[in-house]
Amino acid sequence: MTESSKNLGAMFAEFKREAFRLETLDDYSQSGGVDAYRAFLAGEEQPEGYRTAGWVTTVADATGAGKRLYRVHIVSRPLTDYLRFELAWGYHRNMAAGEEFFILDTTDQPNPIPEAPDFWAFDDESVAAMSYDGFGKYLGVEWYEDDERLAEFQRYRDTALAHAVPFTEWWAAFGE
């Protein structure tokens, strides 16, 4: 682990080529967008603040500058309420800003990387391994920049992508 003054939010303005995210959890409901999640569950319209959230601007700014933001989410059907929300509202919103999504569906196949944590990888130069509690609340991040750990996270990324399908393809088959 690298102890540093790196800030996860600042990395989205500083990365040069690509930022990759691996999502492994079924529930991030305590980590943001709580009001939008409640609206989704109640069958209401998306709140304006959710549609125009700062993340959408971050994605649009990065992709507009020619950078790539993409992620793989490991899921299993049936989807949790939170995953239904994230995929139906969040992914579609973020795709419009230029973020790319892939799904690694473990419903009918084993998870090829069960030990992989949630993380963001930036330009193959640094990794932010993210920690959550059992209720989907974000707890913090550990930064890695040494070659051995970077190679480990690159393997997680490459394996996830090799077993995943584009979100739009998956959503057409299994979305709600």
C-alpha positions in Angstrom: 0.0 0.0 0.0 1.2 3.5 -0.7 0.5 6.1 1.9 -0.1 9.3 0.0 -2.0 12.5 -0.1 -3.9 11.3 -3.2 -7.5 12.2 -3.3 -9.9 9.9 -5.3 -12.0 12.8 -6.5 -9.0 14.8 -7.7 -7.8 11.8 -9.7 -10.7 12.1 -12.1 -9.4 15.5 -13.2 -5.7 14.4 -13.2 -5.7 11.1 -15.1 -4.4 11.3 -18.6 -5.8 8.3 -20.6 -8.1 6.0 -18.8 -9.9 5.2 -15.6 -11.2 1.7 -15.0 -13.6 0.7 -12.2 -14.4 -2.8 -11.0 -17.6 -3.1 -9.0 -18.2 -6.2 -7.0 -21.0 -5.5 -4.7 -24.8 -5.8 -5.0 -25.5 -2.8 -2.8 -23.9 0.7 -2.6 -27.0 2.3 -1.3 -25.3 4.1 1.6 -22.7 5.7 -0.6 -24.5 8.4 -2.4 -27.7 8.9 -4.4 -29.8 7.9 -1.5 -32.7 10.2 -2.4 -32.7 9.0 -6.0 -32.6 5.4 -4.8 -35.7 6.1 -2.6 -37.4 7.8 -5.6 -36.6 4.7 -7.8 -38.1 2.3 -5.2 -41.2 4.5 -4.9 -41.7 4.5 -8.7 -41.1 8.3 -8.9 -39.3 10.3 -11.6 -35.5 10.8 -11.3 -34.8 13.8 -9.2 -33.3 16.7 -11.2 -30.3 16.8 -8.9 -29.6 13.1 -9.7 -29.8 13.7 -13.5 -27.4 16.6 -13.3 -25.1 15.3 -10.5 -21.4 16.3 -10.4 -20.4 12.8 -11.6 -22.1 13.4 -14.9 -20.1 16.5 -15.5 -16.9 14.7 -14.4 -17.6 12.0 -17.0 -18.5 14.4 -19.7 -15.4 16.5 -19.1 -13.1 13.5 -19.2 -14.6 11.8 -22.2 -14.9 15.2 -24.0 -11.1 15.5 -23.5 -10.6 12.1 -25.2 -10.1 10.1 -22.0 -11.8 6.8 -21.4 -13.9 5.9 -18.3 -15.2 2.4 -18.2 -16.2 -0.2 -15.7 -17.2 -3.8 -15.2 -19.8 -4.7 -12.6 -20.0 -8.3 -11.4 -23.7 -9.2 -10.9 -25.8 -12.3 -10.4 -29.5 -12.5 -11.2 -32.0 -11.9 -9.8 -30.8 -8.3 -9.3 -31.0 -6.6 -5.9 -33.2 -3.5 -5.7 -30.1 -1.5 -5.6 -28.6 -3.0 -8.8 -31.9 -2.5 -10.6 -31.7 1.2 -9.6 -28.0 1.5 -10.5 -28.3 -0.2 -13.9 -31.6 1.4 -14.9 -30.9 4.9 -13.8 -27.2 5.3 -13.1 -25.7 3.5 -16.0 -28.0 4.9 -18.5 -27.4 8.5 -17.2 -23.7 8.0 -17.2 -23.6 6.4 -20.6 -25.1 9.5 -22.0 -22.1 11.4 -20.7 -19.7 8.9 -22.3 -18.9 6.3 -19.6 -18.7 2.7 -20.8 -20.2 -0.2 -18.9 -19.7 -4.0 -19.1 -21.4 -6.7 -17.1 -19.8 -9.9 -15.8 -22.9 -12.0 -15.0 -22.1 -14.9 -12.7 -25.6 -16.3 -12.7 -24.6 -19.3 -14.9 -20.8 -19.2 -14.5 -18.4 -18.9 -11.6 -16.8 -15.6 -10.7 -13.4 -15.7 -12.3 -12.0 -13.2 -9.8 -13.8 -13.8 -6.5 -10.9 -12.3 -4.5 -10.9 -9.0 -6.4 -11.9 -5.9 -4.4 -13.7 -2.9 -5.7 -11.2 -0.5 -7.2 -10.4 2.3 -9.6 -7.3 2.1 -11.8 -5.9 5.2 -13.3 -3.6 5.0 -16.4 -2.1 1.8 -15.1 -0.1 4.0 -12.7 -2.1 3.9 -9.6 -5.0 2.0 -8.0 -7.5 3.0 -5.4 -8.8 -0.1 -3.7 -12.1 0.8 -2.1 -13.6 -0.5 1.1 -17.3 -0.8 2.0 -19.2 -2.0 5.0 -21.9 -4.7 4.7 -24.6 -2.1 4.0 -22.9 -0.5 1.0 -21.4 2.4 2.8 -18.1 3.7 1.5 -15.4 3.5 4.1 -12.3 4.6 2.4 -9.5 3.9 -0.1 -6.0 2.4 -0.1 -3.6 3.5 -2.8 -1.3 1.2 -4.6 1.5 2.2 -7.0 4.1 -0.5 -6.8 4.6 -2.6 -9.9 3.6 -5.9 -8.3 0.3 -4.6 -7.0 -0.4 -2.7 -10.2 0.1 -6.0 -12.2 -2.4 -7.8 -9.9 -5.1 -5.2 -10.5 -4.4 -5.2 -14.2 -5.0 -8.9 -14.2 -8.3 -8.4 -12.4 -9.3 -5.8 -15.0 -8.3 -7.9 -17.9 -10.0 -11.0 -16.6 -13.2 -9.1 -15.8 -13.3 -7.6 -19.3 -12.6 -11.0 -20.9 -15.6 -12.5 -19.2 -17.9 -9.5 -19.5 -20.3 -8.3 -22.2 -21.2 -4.7 -23.1 -23.9 -3.4 -20.8 -26.3 -2.6 -23.6 -26.1 -6.2 -24.8 -26.7 -7.5 -21.4 -29.5 -5.1 -20.6 -31.3 -6.0 -23.8 -31.4 -9.6 -22.7 -31.9 -9.2 -18.9 -32.8 -5.6 -18.1 -36.1 -4.5 -16.7 
